Structures are given as C-alpha cells and as structure tokens.
Amino acid sequence: MHIGLIGLGKMGFSMRERLRRNGIDVTGFDRNPVPSDVMSLTELAAVLPSPRVVWVMVPAGKVTSDVVRDLVEVLSPGDLVIDGGNSRYDDDLRTADTLGQSGIRFVDCGVSGGIWGQENGYALMAGGAAEDIDLAMPVFDALRPRGDRARSFVHAGSVGAGHYSKMIHNGIEYGLMQAYAEGFELLSGKGIIDDPPAVMKAWQDGTVIRSWLLDLMVNALDGDPELSRIAGYAEDSGEGRWTVQEAVASGIPAPAITAALYARFASRQEESPAMKMVAALRQQFGGHTVQLPGGPQMPAGPEPEVVPEPEAAAPPRLPPAAVDESGSPE
C-alpha cells in the first residue's frame, strides 16, 4: 500500500518511519522542504495510486482547514483523507462536508503514543464509514502495536467519533498526571520519607496504580530527582479544555479532570491575583499575617476597635438579596 502523509513534524516524521518499517510506502510532504519527499501537494497527488489515501498530521484549526481546502484542488472523487491531528470533533463534520462536496471520503483518527510511538506503536481511535475504515486498515495495523487489534485500535463510530474519543482520553490523562504529581509533592513534603523517587519506583510493579505514566515519571526523576531543572509551568493542548466544556454542556460531573485543568492554569501565574485577595481579606477580617513579596511576613494589623452595643439596639434588617432560601445570611 502507498499513502501520502502531510505534516512531518515530531509525530508525523516518526509515523512515516514506522509505516515504512512495517511495509507501507509513504510519500511525505511538509512546508519545510528538508524532510519532504515531494515539493507540492500536486506532486504528492501525482505519485499516489488510486484511490489515493492521504494522512494529514498538522496542527488543528486553521492549518488543518487550509490543508483540506488545498487537497480538494488536487484529489479526485473516491480518494480518502484521514485527519490524524488533534482536531475538535465538531470540526470533523465540517471537514467531511467540505470534502464530500467533491466526492472525497473522510476519516478522523485520534492518535496517542507521542514520541515513543515510533518504537512502541500508537493507539488509534477512528471515526467514519466502515468501508473507509477498511480501506485504511493496513495503515492502522502498521501504526499500532503488535498483538490484539482491539487493544490498540477502535472504529469508534461515525465521523467525529475518533477525535471525540481522543479528547476524552486526553482529559483522563490530565487527571492521572495531576494525581501522580500531587502524590509526589506529598511524599517530598514529609520529612519521614528519605527518598520520594524511590517510593514511586517501588510502585511500578504489583501496585494497582502502576502505569506507563508512572514509568515516565520515574524516568524523569532518575534524571533530576529534585526536578530542579524544570519550572512548574504546564501548558495545555486544548483537549483538556474541550473535555471540560463537553462535561458542562452534557451536565456530566467531571471534577477530577476539571481540577487538573485548573491546576495547569494556576501553574502559569507567578503571582495569583485571586490568592492575593484571599490573603488580603484574611488580614482584613481576622488580622492574620500576610507574606510580603519576596517572603517576609507583614505583622498582623491592630486589634479591631470594640464598639459597645446600645442597650436596646434592634437587630439589623438584611436586604432580600443577602438572604438565601433558608433565611440564613450568605
């Protein structure tokens, strides 16, 4: 089988190598000419057998839309486009419509495996028509790990189902990573633990929380036990946000994933305005000490003046907006 692959960045380049290693002919195109096998989409289309299969591995959003628009100009009815990037699932419906108007078929495919996928294989979640999935199955089999197909590939449903599955996968990943990270901080913060990385290493076999993510965490700690060479700043790819938005839209509680996403937001604030206000309010109502910028403490404020109540003072009347349904002040 011979396919085209558009986008030869970290993921796309590794996928091309794995496909070739497993018997799939691949002609790659990238706007960077260095890794490209051809210099244009027209040249790419010219070398592919019919029906053409073109795998798109570029950033989600406008970049993907632009590539799809350009492919309409060079492909023919019956050809198949696979979007293996991290597109939002509802964008897939628009992509399928754009291609479908020219008779071009479409499959969306969530891909998990990262930089290790070239050696270990990728987990794949595909959405589309059964006949289109069948056409691309040799490609899916070449990319996934060896063994039972059902453990690394799923035809999740119609168009959009592949990227929806990958979105939820990434949301779960957020929650798992946050739990491991918080556990590491708790181990490190207790003086009775001599070697927190050794504790986590001891969890790798036999425990109910063993996983590949735990293995990767141990790898990171082997190289830098104190994590002194990395800042506590975590980006998010967007799929965690989409997962939380989907939970809200569907009325499905997802507190762990939501908290993990917010923790990443918090990591980017060198000084949190919200927490500054919490500290200021504690000082105002309770006279609690606060930290000055740089670490020193500011002494507690003076004791509040005590004003004696009048002997026959009437109880204050609260406005309706300040009383909840039970009659208690907010």
Secondary structure, DSSP 8 states (H G I E B T S, - for coil): -EEEEE--SHHHHHHHHHHHHTT-EEEEE-SSTTT-SSSSHHHHHHHS-SS-EEEE-S-TTHHHHHHHHHHHHH--TT-EEEE-S---HHHHHHHHHHHHTTT-EEEEEEEE-GGGHHHH--EEEEES-HHHHHHHHHHHHHHS-SS-GGGTEEEEESTTHHHHHHHHHHHHHHHHHHHHHHHHHHHHT-TT-S-HHHHHHHTTTTSTT--HHHHHHHHHHHH-TT-TTS-S-----SHHHHHHHHHHHHT---HHHHHHHHHHHHHT-SS-HHHHHHHHHHHHHH---EE-TTS-EE------------TT-------GGGB-TTS-B-
